[in-house]
Amino acid sequence: MANAPSSPLSGKRIVITRSALQSSELFEKLRARGAEPISLPLVSFAPPQDFAPVDAALQKLQRFDWAIFTSVNVVHALVSRSTTLGLDLHHLGKPPRIAVVGPATRQEAEHAGFSVDYVAKTHLGVALAEELGEQLRDTSVFLPRSDRANPALPAALRRFGARLTEVVAYRTLPPTDVDRERVAKMVAGQADAVLFFSPSAVQNLVDLIGRLQWRAAQNGVVMAAVGPVTAAALREAGVHRIVVAADTTPAAVVAALESHFADTAKRSIAGAKHG
């Protein structure tokens, strides 16, 4: 596909901190606008250390009133494990109602054969619980998550009276075999933006390059967050200027980056005229 020279992203080097496999559509959209996407996975995933809790939940899935999926990775993990167990999750009786945190998770869940009943208007786990509110009272809720997931969501579900079964569906780990020098150079000026999809990616990058280089990098590269939780993690890490995508879809991510670089170009032109 031809580049789009008129796009504010033309020629911009955008570092994507999750796997290329998870980001194929985003890569395509960035390239279509003339950007150069660079894959730099800062998070890796592994199965839970103990499959027993998730296996037990999957085998009695029809007994739950709700199942809440908080990420694409949760859907992947459940589908993979059910395949290993030889379970057809869609023919175990009446399925639970499915609630998801955002459009990307909805798309993945529907692709896996789930019928999604509710998508959070605000793409946060706690917001999802608050939006469902009294619908959760005295219901059984299945919550498969990462081992490093924020504890705020299960607390909110219990506050609304849900009977919660929370299980570790997968583990979130630091990256392996990462060239620290390459990463440091990339965020110190060889890239125009670094795009984060999770708090874990933020923390792992800080750990990789160190606090001093992390602070210095903010002067030369745009830090962009997918979702408010990741934006909060960047703020906690000392980043004050953050580009935040409205939701987790590739279109929303590209739109946020385009808007930022368009505004930057306008300010630069205005400054030159008055300089």
For each residue, the residues with C-beta under 8 A, 3 or more apart:
1: 28 31 32
2:
3: 10 31 32 33 34
4: 7 9 10 32 33 34
5: 10 34
6: 10
7: 4 10 33 34 35 258
8: 12 257 258 259 260 261 262 264 265
9: 4 12 14 30 33 34 35 254 257 258 261
10: 3 4 5 6 7 33 34 35
11: 34 35 36
12: 8 9 34 35 36 192 193 257 261
13: 35 36 38 190 191 192 193
14: 9 30 35 36 37 38 191 192 193 195 257
15: 38 40 186 187 191 193 194 195
16: 20 23 26 27 37 38 39 40 195
17: 40 41 42 43 194 195 196 197 201 205
18: 22 23 41 42 43 197 198 201
19: 22 23 39 41
20: 16 23 24 27 39 41
21: 24
22: 18 19 72
23: 16 18 19 20 26 27 37 39 250
24: 20 21 27 28
25: 28 29 250
26: 16 23 29 30 37 250 253 254
27: 16 20 23 24 30 31 37 39
28: 1 24 25 31 32 250
29: 25 26 32 33 250 251 254
30: 9 14 26 27 33 35 36 37 254
31: 1 3 27 28 34 35 36 37
32: 1 3 4 28 29
33: 3 4 7 9 10 29 30 254 258
34: 3 4 5 7 9 10 11 12 31
35: 7 9 10 11 12 13 14 30 31 257
36: 11 12 13 14 30 31
37: 14 16 23 26 27 30 31
38: 13 14 15 16 186 191
39: 16 19 20 23 27
40: 15 16 17 183 186 194
41: 17 18 19 20 44 175
42: 17 18 174 175 178 196 200 201 204 205 208
43: 17 18 172 173 174 175 197 198 200 201 204
44: 41 172 173 174 175 176
45: 73 77 170 171 172 173
46: 170 171 173
47: 51 77 81 170 171
48: 51 53 54 147 167 168 169 170 171
49: 168 171
50: 53 168
51: 47 48 54 55 81
52: 55 56
53: 48 50 56 57 167 168
54: 48 51 57 58 77 78 81 144 167 168 169
55: 51 52 58 59 81 85
56: 52 53 59 60
57: 53 54 60 61 64 142 144 165 167
58: 54 55 61 78 81 82 85 87 89
59: 55 56 85 87 92
60: 56 57 63 64
61: 57 58 64 67 89 92 95 96 142
62: 92 93 94 95 96
63: 60 140
64: 57 60 61 67 96 140 141 142 165
65: 96 97 139 140 141
66: 96 97 98 99 132 136 139 140 141 142 162
67: 61 64 96 97 98 99 141 142 143 144
68: 98 99 100 125 128 141 142 143 153 157
69: 74 75 98 99 100 101 105 109 114 144
70: 74 100 101 105 125 128 143 145 149 153
71: 74 75 101 105 146
72: 22 75 76 104 105 108
73: 45 76 77 146 169 170
74: 69 70 71 77 78 105 144 145 146 169 170
75: 69 71 72 78 79 105 108 109 112 114
76: 72 73 79 80 108 170
77: 45 47 54 73 74 80 81 144 169 170
78: 54 58 74 75 81 82 89 112 144 169
79: 75 76 82 83 89 112
80: 76 77 83 84
81: 47 51 54 55 58 77 78 84 85 169
82: 58 78 79 85 87 88 89
83: 79 80 86 87
84: 80 81
85: 55 58 59 81 82
86: 83
87: 58 59 82 83 92
88: 82 91 92
89: 58 61 78 79 82 92 95 113 114
90: 95 113 114
91: 88
92: 59 61 62 87 88 89 95
93: 62
94: 62
95: 61 62 89 90 92 98 114 115
96: 61 62 64 65 66 67 142
97: 65 66 67 117 118
98: 66 67 68 69 95 109 114 115 116 117 118
99: 66 67 68 69 116 117 118 119 120 128 132
100: 68 69 70 105 106 109 116 118 119 120 128
101: 69 70 71 105 119 120 123 124 125 128
102: 105 106 119 120 123 227 247 248 249
103: 106 107 119 247 248 249
104: 72 107 108 247 248 249
105: 69 70 71 72 74 75 100 101 102 108 109 248
106: 100 102 103 109 110 116 119
107: 103 104 110 111
108: 72 75 76 104 105 111 112
109: 69 75 98 100 105 106 112 114 116
110: 106 107 113 114 115 116
111: 107 108
112: 75 78 79 108 109
113: 89 90 110
114: 69 75 89 90 95 98 109 110
115: 95 98 110
116: 98 99 100 106 109 110 119
117: 97 98 99
118: 97 98 99 100 128 131 132
119: 99 100 101 102 103 106 116
120: 99 100 101 102 123 124 125 127 128 131
121: 127 131
122: 127 128 131 228
123: 101 102 120 127 227 228 247 248
124: 101 120 127 128 227 228 229
125: 68 70 101 120 128 129 149 150 152 153 156 229
126: 129 130 152 153 156
127: 120 121 122 123 124 130 131
128: 68 70 99 100 101 118 120 122 124 125 131 132 153
129: 125 126 132 133 136 153 156 157 159 160
130: 126 127 133 156 160
131: 118 120 121 122 127 128
132: 66 99 118 128 129 135 136 160
133: 129 130 136 160
134: 137 160 161
135: 132 139
136: 66 129 132 133 139 141 157 160 161 162
137: 134 160 161 162
138: 161 163
139: 65 66 135 136 161 162 163
140: 63 64 65 66 162 163 165
141: 64 65 66 67 68 136 157 162 163 164 165
142: 57 61 64 66 67 68 96 165 167
143: 67 68 70 153 154 157 164 165 166 167
144: 54 57 67 69 74 77 78 166 167 168 169
145: 70 74 149 153 166 167 168 169
146: 71 73 74 149 168 169 170 171 172
147: 48 168 170 171 172
148: 171 172 200
149: 70 125 145 146 153
150: 125 153 199 229
151: 154 155
152: 125 126 155 156
153: 68 70 125 126 128 129 143 145 149 150 156 157
154: 143 151 157 158 164 166
155: 151 152 158 159
156: 125 126 129 130 152 153 159 160
157: 68 129 136 141 143 153 154 160 162 164
158: 154 155 161 162 164
159: 129 155 156
160: 129 130 132 133 134 136 137 156 157
161: 134 136 137 138 139 158
162: 66 136 137 139 140 141 157 158
163: 138 139 140 141
164: 141 143 154 157 158
165: 57 64 140 141 142 143
166: 143 144 145 154
167: 48 53 54 57 142 143 144 145
168: 48 49 50 53 54 144 145 146 147 171
169: 48 54 73 74 77 78 81 144 145 146
170: 45 46 47 48 73 74 76 77 146 147
171: 45 46 47 48 49 146 147 148 168
172: 43 44 45 146 147 148 198 200
173: 43 44 45 46 176
174: 42 43 44 204 207
175: 41 42 43 44 178 204 208
176: 44 173
177:
178: 42 175 183 208
179: 182 183
180: 183 184 208 209
181: 184 185
182: 179 185 186
183: 40 178 179 180 186 187 205 208 209
184: 180 181 187 188 208 209 213
185: 181 182 188 189 190
186: 15 38 40 182 183 190 191 194
187: 15 183 184 190 191 194 205 209 213 214 217 221
188: 184 185 213 216 217 220 221
189: 185 220 221
190: 13 185 186 187
191: 13 14 15 38 186 187 194 221
192: 12 13 14 221 222 261
193: 12 13 14 15 221 222 223 224 243 257 260
194: 15 17 40 186 187 191 205 221 222 223 224
195: 14 15 16 17 224 225 226 253 257
196: 17 42 201 202 205 223 224 225 226 230 233 234
197: 17 18 43 201 226 227 230 248
198: 18 43 172 201 202 229 230 233
199: 150 202 203 229 230 232 233
200: 42 43 148 172 203 204
201: 17 18 42 43 196 197 198 204 205 230
202: 196 198 199 205 206 230 233 234 237
203: 199 200 206 207 233 237
204: 42 43 174 175 200 201 207 208
205: 17 42 183 187 194 196 201 202 208 209 214
206: 202 203 209 210 211 214 237
207: 174 203 204
208: 42 175 178 180 183 184 204 205
209: 180 183 184 187 205 206 213 214 217
210: 206 213 214
211: 206 214 215
212: 215 216
213: 184 187 188 209 210 216 217
214: 187 205 206 209 210 211 217 218 237 238
215: 211 212 218 238
216: 188 212 213 219 220
217: 187 188 209 213 214 220 221
218: 214 215 221 223 238 239 240 241
219: 216
220: 188 189 216 217
221: 187 188 189 191 192 193 194 217 218
222: 192 193 194 241 243 257 260
223: 193 194 196 218 234 239 241 242 243
224: 193 194 195 196 242 243 244 245 253 256 257 260
225: 195 196 228 230 231 233 234 242 243 244 245
226: 195 196 197 230 245 248 253
227: 102 123 124 197 230 231 244 245 247 248
228: 122 123 124 225 231 232 244
229: 124 125 150 198 199 232 233
230: 196 197 198 199 201 202 225 226 227 233 234
231: 225 227 228 234 235 242 244
232: 199 228 229 235 236
233: 196 198 199 202 203 225 229 230 236 237
234: 196 202 223 225 230 231 237 239 242
235: 231 232 238 239 240 242
236: 232 233
237: 202 203 206 214 233 234
238: 214 215 218 235
239: 218 223 234 235 242
240: 218 235
241: 218 222 223
242: 223 224 225 231 234 235 239
243: 193 222 223 224 225 256 257 260
244: 224 225 227 228 231 256
245: 224 225 226 227 248 252 253 255 256
246: 252 255 256
247: 102 103 104 123 227 252
248: 102 103 104 105 123 197 226 227 245 252 253
249: 102 103 104 252 253
250: 23 25 26 28 29 253 254
251: 29 254 255
252: 245 246 247 248 249 255 256
253: 26 195 224 226 245 248 249 250 256 257
254: 9 26 29 30 33 250 251 257 258
255: 245 246 251 252 258 259
256: 224 243 244 245 246 252 253 259 260
257: 8 9 12 14 35 193 195 222 224 243 253 254 260 261
258: 7 8 9 33 254 255 261 262
259: 8 255 256 262 263
260: 8 193 222 224 243 256 257 263 264
261: 8 9 12 192 257 258 264 265
262: 8 258 259 265 266
263: 259 260 266 267
264: 8 260 261 267 268
265: 8 261 262 268 269
266: 262 263 269 270
267: 263 264 270 271
268: 264 265 271 272
269: 265 266 272 273
270: 266 267 273 274
271: 267 268 274 275
272: 268 269 275
273: 269 270
274: 270 271
275: 271 272
